[in-house]
Amino acid sequence: MTTNLSNVKVEISVVLGRSVIPMHQLLRMGRGAVIELDSRQDDPVMILANDRPVAKGDIVIHGDRIGVSVTELLKGYQE
């Protein structure tokens, strides 16, 4: 039996950091507002598949494009 995975869709998200701010402050923010995160520039990012953590990675910049290099598969997702 063969399985065709070409039509399976997976949403990939990358979490750069987190922040907790009061709702009233969020509602006052406008375009261009900066939200401080709890991480530094060189910290690894978390890679999520359908909102579930699957890997860690590093931010990679190529010219005007930003990508993520996978550095570690999390337990349960390794080959």
N, C-alpha and C positions, 0 to 999 in steps of 0.2 A: 504494500500500500504506500503510495507517495502522497505527501502533503504539500499543497501549494500555499506558500506563505506570501506570495506577491501582493495579495489584497489585504493583508493584515496591517492595520495602522497603529502606530505607537507614538504617543506624544512624549517628546524628550524636552526636559526642562533642566536648566542649570541654575543652581542657587549660589549666588555670589556672597551672600551674607544675609543677616536678619537685623531688624530694628523694631523696637516697640515704642510707639508714640501715641499720645492721647488723641482721641477722635477729633476734638476741637482743633488741634494743631493740624491734623491731616486735612480737615475741611478748609482751613485757611490757606493751604498750599496752592500755588498756581504753577503755571508752566515755567520750567526752569528751576523749580525748587530742588534743593539738594537734601537727600535723606542719608544721614550717616549710618553705615553698616557696622556690625560687630566683627568685621574681618579686615585684614590688611591686604595690600596689593598682591603679595606673594603667597598668601594662604591658598591651600587647595580648595576647589569648588566641589560641591556635591552634584552629581548627575542623577536625575530622576527619570524613570520610565513610567508613564501613567501614574505620576505622583508617588512612586515607590523608589527609594534610594537603591541604585544598582552599581554605582561606581564613584570614584573620586578622580579629579583631573586638575590640570593647570590651564590657565588662560594663555592662549597663543595669539599673537597679533602678526598678520601678514599684510603689510601695506595698510589699506583702509578696511580690512576685514578682520573680524574677531572670531576665534574658534576655541575649542577646548580639546586638549590632548588627554586621553584617558591614561591615568597612571596606576590605577588600582581598581580591580573588580571586587565588589563587596562579597562577603561570604554568602553562598547560596546562588551566586550568579557567575561563578567561575566555571570554565570549561572542564 
